[in-house]
């Protein structure tokens, strides 16, 4: 007679170990290629791996006992270096693929000045990344994580079942996201209710982005943090949870497109100085890009300002799938 085996109940510590191991492995997988500057995709993947590793280490901080090199500050510093290089690759890719083909020949030729400046800037930042990946702080991080994964050390909360603490892990992040001041940009209070102001002319949107663009960019970063944390537990929830992850990702991407366009405009103004007027088509396309992103953003903004949407989000977090987790 075959005895039934008891399913394993996963603890907070189990989830912490799996997440840290997964994202550390991903980071290491791309390291060699990034050092050799072989493929922009390798840089992108390593940057994502490092960011998600940071999320795992910080969000599971109450469960794991890691040494000093595995700190939010140290991981963040390395991730930002990779990010600086990746941002330049995105900028170049955007100019080459999204804008240059739609420019008149004269503007395409003028754009070569930008590509030359970009190549020089990238050379400097690449050197900084390569130094970082050879630095003692990076080596210490890898050594400390190797040792921890071989012989993990935990804090008392690690032994608690994941379902018991899951809502408490996620709800503070969701609340920070929903209470971010970026949601209020372009709204007004009518009869004690927040209303999104619509049908703005491009000039008004540009003015708003000039004064409040940084706040929206910060909301984008908050969306990314929430998404990364939610994705750590996507197997413990159902369709409603997955739908919220998809929407948060859309918010992140739309605000990211808006920010990338603003950064590109600012960067071009710095490169061309007072001669940016020699690229009228490009400037017009960048403005149009921000206008279209704003149109995509407003329906999501409106949805997430509704009381029922916010309550539903919280209720979804409060109700993980029932039963024993295998």
C-alpha positions as CSV (number, residue, x, y, z in Angstrom):
1,X,0.0,0.0,0.0
2,X,1.3,3.4,-1.0
3,X,1.1,6.1,1.7
4,X,-0.1,9.5,0.6
5,X,2.6,12.1,1.0
6,X,1.8,15.3,2.8
7,X,2.0,18.4,0.6
8,X,4.7,20.9,1.6
9,X,3.4,24.1,3.0
10,X,5.6,27.0,1.8
11,X,6.8,29.6,4.2
12,X,7.9,33.1,3.8
13,X,11.5,31.9,3.9
14,X,10.9,29.4,1.1
15,X,9.6,32.2,-1.1
16,X,12.5,34.5,-0.2
17,X,15.0,31.8,-1.1
18,X,13.4,31.0,-4.4
19,X,13.2,34.7,-5.4
20,X,16.8,35.6,-4.4
21,X,18.2,32.5,-6.1
22,X,16.2,33.0,-9.3
23,X,17.2,36.7,-9.8
24,X,20.8,36.2,-8.7
25,X,21.2,33.4,-11.3
26,X,19.7,35.6,-14.0
27,X,22.1,38.4,-13.1
28,X,25.1,36.1,-13.3
29,X,23.9,34.5,-16.6
30,X,24.4,37.8,-18.5
31,X,27.4,39.2,-16.7
32,X,30.1,38.0,-19.1
33,X,28.3,39.3,-22.2
34,X,27.8,42.7,-20.5
35,X,31.5,43.0,-19.6
36,X,32.4,42.3,-23.3
37,X,29.6,44.7,-24.5
38,X,28.4,41.9,-26.9
39,X,24.6,42.5,-27.0
40,X,22.3,45.3,-25.8
41,X,19.8,42.6,-24.8
42,X,22.2,41.1,-22.4
43,X,22.6,44.5,-20.7
44,X,18.8,44.8,-20.5
45,X,18.4,41.3,-19.0
46,X,21.2,41.8,-16.4
47,X,19.7,45.2,-15.4
48,X,16.3,43.6,-14.9
49,X,17.8,40.7,-13.0
50,X,19.6,43.2,-10.7
51,X,16.5,45.2,-10.1
52,X,14.4,42.2,-9.3
53,X,17.1,40.9,-7.0
54,X,17.0,44.2,-5.2
55,X,13.2,43.9,-4.8
56,X,13.5,40.3,-3.5
57,X,16.2,41.2,-1.0
58,X,14.5,44.3,0.3
59,X,10.9,43.0,0.3
60,X,11.9,39.8,2.1
61,X,14.1,41.7,4.5
62,X,12.0,40.7,7.5
63,X,12.6,37.0,6.8
64,X,16.2,36.8,5.6
65,X,19.4,37.4,7.5
66,X,21.9,38.5,4.9
67,X,25.4,40.0,5.3
68,X,26.3,43.7,4.7
69,X,27.3,43.4,1.0
70,X,23.8,42.2,0.2
71,X,22.3,45.6,1.0
72,X,19.7,47.6,-0.8
73,X,22.2,50.4,-1.2
74,X,24.9,48.2,-2.7
75,X,22.6,46.4,-5.2
76,X,20.9,49.7,-6.0
77,X,24.3,51.4,-6.9
78,X,25.2,48.6,-9.3
79,X,21.7,48.5,-10.8
80,X,21.9,52.3,-11.5
81,X,25.2,51.9,-13.3
82,X,23.7,49.3,-15.6
83,X,20.7,51.5,-15.9
84,X,22.7,54.5,-17.1
85,X,24.2,52.4,-19.9
86,X,20.8,50.8,-20.8
87,X,19.2,54.3,-21.0
88,X,21.6,55.4,-23.6
89,X,21.0,52.2,-25.7
90,X,17.2,52.9,-25.4
91,X,17.8,56.5,-26.5
92,X,19.8,55.4,-29.5
93,X,17.3,52.7,-30.5
94,X,14.4,55.2,-30.2
95,X,16.2,57.7,-32.4
96,X,17.1,55.2,-35.0
97,X,13.9,53.2,-35.2
98,X,11.1,55.5,-34.1
99,X,12.1,58.9,-35.4
100,X,14.9,58.9,-38.0
101,X,12.9,57.0,-40.7
102,X,10.2,59.6,-40.4
103,X,12.4,62.6,-40.9
104,X,13.3,64.5,-44.1
105,X,16.7,63.8,-45.5
106,X,18.2,67.1,-44.2
107,X,17.1,66.3,-40.6
108,X,18.4,62.8,-40.9
109,X,21.8,64.1,-41.8
110,X,21.8,66.6,-38.9
111,X,20.9,63.8,-36.6
112,X,24.4,62.3,-37.2
113,X,25.7,64.9,-34.7
114,X,23.5,63.3,-32.0
115,X,24.6,59.8,-32.8
116,X,28.3,60.9,-32.6
117,X,27.7,62.5,-29.2
118,X,25.8,59.4,-28.0
119,X,28.6,57.1,-29.0
120,X,31.1,59.2,-27.0
121,X,28.8,59.3,-24.0
122,X,28.2,55.6,-24.2
123,X,31.9,54.9,-24.3
124,X,32.4,56.7,-21.0
125,X,29.5,55.0,-19.3
126,X,30.5,51.6,-20.6
127,X,33.9,52.1,-19.0
128,X,32.2,52.9,-15.7
129,X,30.0,49.7,-15.9
130,X,33.0,47.5,-16.7
131,X,34.9,49.0,-13.7
132,X,31.8,48.3,-11.5
133,X,31.6,44.7,-12.5
134,X,35.3,44.3,-11.5
135,X,34.9,46.2,-8.3
136,X,35.3,44.8,-4.8
137,X,31.7,45.8,-3.9
138,X,30.3,43.7,-6.8
139,X,32.6,40.7,-6.0
140,X,31.6,41.0,-2.3
141,X,27.9,41.0,-3.3
142,X,28.3,37.8,-5.4
143,X,30.4,36.0,-2.7
144,X,27.9,36.9,0.0
145,X,24.9,35.7,-2.1
146,X,26.8,32.5,-3.0
147,X,27.4,31.8,0.7
148,X,23.9,32.7,1.7
149,X,22.3,30.4,-0.9
150,X,24.6,27.6,0.1
151,X,23.8,28.1,3.8
152,X,20.8,30.4,4.2
153,X,20.2,32.3,7.4
154,X,16.8,33.5,8.4
155,X,14.9,35.7,10.8
156,X,12.0,34.3,12.9
157,X,9.3,35.5,10.5
158,X,10.7,33.2,7.8
159,X,9.0,30.2,9.3
160,X,5.5,31.7,9.0
161,X,3.4,30.3,6.2
162,X,3.3,32.6,3.1
163,X,-0.5,33.0,3.1
164,X,-0.5,34.2,6.7
165,X,1.6,37.3,5.9
166,X,1.1,37.8,2.2
167,X,-1.5,40.6,2.3
168,X,0.5,42.4,4.9
169,X,3.6,42.3,2.6
170,X,1.7,43.6,-0.5
171,X,-0.8,46.1,0.9
172,X,1.6,48.8,2.0
173,X,3.2,48.9,-1.4
174,X,-0.2,49.0,-3.1
175,X,-1.3,51.9,-0.8
176,X,1.9,53.9,-1.6
177,X,1.2,53.4,-5.3
178,X,-2.5,54.5,-5.0
179,X,-1.7,57.5,-2.8
180,X,1.1,58.9,-5.0
181,X,0.5,62.5,-5.9
182,X,1.0,61.7,-9.6
183,X,-2.5,60.5,-9.8
184,X,-3.8,64.0,-9.1
185,X,-2.0,65.7,-12.1
186,X,-4.5,67.1,-14.5
187,X,-7.5,66.7,-12.2
188,X,-9.9,69.0,-10.5
189,X,-12.4,68.6,-7.6
190,X,-16.0,68.8,-8.7
191,X,-18.7,68.3,-6.1
192,X,-16.2,66.7,-3.7
193,X,-15.1,64.3,-6.4
194,X,-11.9,64.1,-8.3
195,X,-12.4,64.5,-12.1
196,X,-9.8,64.1,-14.8
197,X,-9.6,67.1,-17.1
198,X,-9.9,66.0,-20.7
199,X,-9.5,67.4,-24.2
200,X,-6.4,69.5,-23.4
201,X,-4.5,71.0,-26.3
202,X,-1.0,69.8,-26.9
203,X,0.4,73.1,-25.6
204,X,-1.3,72.7,-22.2
205,X,-0.1,69.1,-21.9
206,X,3.4,70.2,-22.7
207,X,3.2,72.9,-20.0
208,X,1.9,70.4,-17.5
209,X,4.7,67.9,-18.3
210,X,7.3,70.7,-17.9
211,X,6.2,71.4,-14.3
212,X,4.9,68.0,-13.2
213,X,6.9,65.5,-15.4
214,X,9.2,64.5,-12.6
215,X,6.2,63.6,-10.4
216,X,4.8,61.4,-13.1
217,X,8.2,59.8,-13.6
218,X,8.2,59.0,-9.9
219,X,4.8,57.4,-10.2
220,X,6.2,55.3,-12.9
221,X,8.9,54.1,-10.6
222,X,6.3,53.3,-7.9
223,X,4.3,51.3,-10.5
224,X,7.4,49.3,-11.3
225,X,8.1,48.5,-7.6
226,X,4.5,47.3,-7.1
227,X,4.6,45.2,-10.2
228,X,7.9,43.5,-9.3
229,X,6.7,42.7,-5.8
230,X,3.3,41.5,-7.0
231,X,5.0,39.2,-9.6
232,X,6.9,37.5,-6.8
233,X,3.5,36.0,-5.7
234,X,1.5,35.6,-8.9
235,X,1.2,31.9,-8.5
236,X,-0.7,32.5,-5.2
237,X,-3.5,34.5,-6.8
238,X,-6.1,34.2,-9.5
239,X,-7.2,36.1,-12.6
240,X,-8.1,39.3,-10.9
241,X,-4.6,39.6,-9.5
242,X,-3.1,38.9,-12.9
243,X,-5.3,41.6,-14.4
244,X,-4.0,44.2,-11.9
245,X,-0.4,43.2,-12.7
246,X,-1.1,43.8,-16.4
247,X,-2.7,47.2,-15.7
248,X,0.1,48.3,-13.5
249,X,2.6,47.3,-16.2
250,X,0.6,49.4,-18.7
251,X,0.8,52.4,-16.4
252,X,4.5,51.9,-16.0
253,X,5.0,51.6,-19.8
254,X,2.8,54.5,-20.8
255,X,4.4,56.9,-18.3
256,X,7.8,55.5,-19.3
257,X,7.2,56.4,-23.0
258,X,6.2,59.9,-21.9
259,X,9.4,60.2,-19.8
260,X,11.7,58.8,-22.5
261,X,10.3,61.3,-25.0
262,X,10.9,64.2,-22.5
263,X,14.4,62.9,-21.7
264,X,15.3,62.6,-25.4
265,X,14.0,66.1,-26.1
266,X,16.1,67.5,-23.2
267,X,19.2,65.5,-24.3
268,X,18.8,66.8,-27.9
269,X,18.5,70.4,-26.7
270,X,21.7,70.0,-24.8
271,X,23.5,68.5,-27.8
272,X,22.3,71.0,-30.4
273,X,22.1,74.0,-28.1
274,X,20.3,76.8,-29.9
275,X,20.3,74.9,-33.2
276,X,17.5,72.5,-32.2
277,X,15.2,74.5,-34.5
278,X,17.0,72.8,-37.4
279,X,15.1,69.7,-36.5
280,X,11.5,70.9,-36.6
281,X,10.0,67.6,-37.7
282,X,11.8,65.7,-35.0
283,X,10.6,68.2,-32.3
284,X,7.1,67.9,-33.6
285,X,7.2,64.1,-33.6
286,X,8.4,64.1,-30.0
287,X,5.6,66.5,-28.9
288,X,3.1,64.3,-30.7
289,X,4.5,61.2,-29.0
290,X,3.9,62.8,-25.5
291,X,0.4,63.9,-26.6
292,X,-0.5,60.4,-27.6
293,X,0.9,58.9,-24.4
294,X,-1.2,61.4,-22.4
295,X,-4.3,60.2,-24.2
296,X,-3.4,56.6,-23.2
297,X,-2.7,57.5,-19.6
298,X,-5.9,59.4,-18.9
299,X,-8.3,56.4,-19.0
300,X,-6.1,54.4,-16.6
301,X,-5.8,57.5,-14.4
302,X,-9.6,57.9,-14.4
303,X,-10.1,54.2,-13.6
304,X,-7.6,54.2,-10.7
305,X,-9.1,57.3,-9.1
306,X,-12.5,55.5,-8.8
307,X,-13.2,54.3,-5.3
308,X,-14.5,50.9,-6.5
309,X,-11.3,50.2,-8.4
310,X,-9.1,51.0,-5.4
311,X,-11.3,48.9,-3.1
312,X,-11.3,46.0,-5.5
313,X,-7.5,46.1,-5.8
314,X,-7.2,45.9,-2.0
315,X,-9.8,43.1,-1.8
316,X,-7.9,41.1,-4.4
317,X,-4.7,41.3,-2.4
318,X,-6.6,40.3,0.8
319,X,-7.7,37.0,-0.8
320,X,-5.0,34.7,-2.0
321,X,-6.0,31.4,-3.4
322,X,-7.2,29.1,-0.6
323,X,-5.8,25.8,0.3
324,X,-2.4,24.4,0.9
325,X,0.4,25.8,-1.3
326,X,2.5,23.1,-3.0
